[in-house]
């Protein structure tokens, strides 16, 4: 049995014991794992905060690391479920592909997408895929509305329109905050533009962003204003 499997076996049994936790002997008995590897894994999991050890009772309980990870998973699930109706409405209004993204470290990640049947443009926005913050409309939203988030590494150019200077990106984020939406003008894919707006959580912080991607001709035919209004309206309605 691999170490990861052993660790999750231990975590499963400890969490199942509730608040009282399990002693070393109980863990070994319930998991049927070797004492030596069980002792090593318990020590490592206590060190990283996955488990805590209560000296008076000599028992192991689930640690705060698991609570934080669980909260993150739950939050992602909640936002996806709650925002889905507004994504569908936005797709219905615009007829374009719409996406939902959240911040994940120094990148964004797609957690939902809606596109109509027979949609002509296929985007590389698969659910679970990461996207750069500096070259996408949702990325700019996540940068602009999350204090303390910054890109320290080199800004990679995807097209001639990609922002590659940190000073210019800072100015762009300021503009995004002031206007309440972000525009990707062929900055990651030639021929496509994207408009995004923030979704706020119950605490008032930016919980994510929704976007609408369309062919670049919307910049010329005037439909961009209609799409922008729809994106910002549905993002406001979707705010938790």
Secondary structure as UniProt FT lines:
FT   HELIX           3..16
FT   HELIX           18..20
FT   STRAND          22..23
FT   HELIX           24..31
FT   HELIX           35..48
FT   STRAND          51..54
FT   TURN            55..58
FT   STRAND          59..62
FT   HELIX           64..94
FT   STRAND          97..104
FT   TURN            105..106
FT   STRAND          107..114
FT   TURN            117..118
FT   TURN            127..128
FT   STRAND          130..131
FT   HELIX           137..144
FT   TURN            147..148
FT   TURN            160..161
FT   HELIX           166..179
FT   STRAND          182..185
FT   TURN            190..191
FT   STRAND          192..200
FT   TURN            202..203
FT   STRAND          206..215
FT   TURN            216..217
FT   HELIX           218..221
FT   HELIX           223..238
//
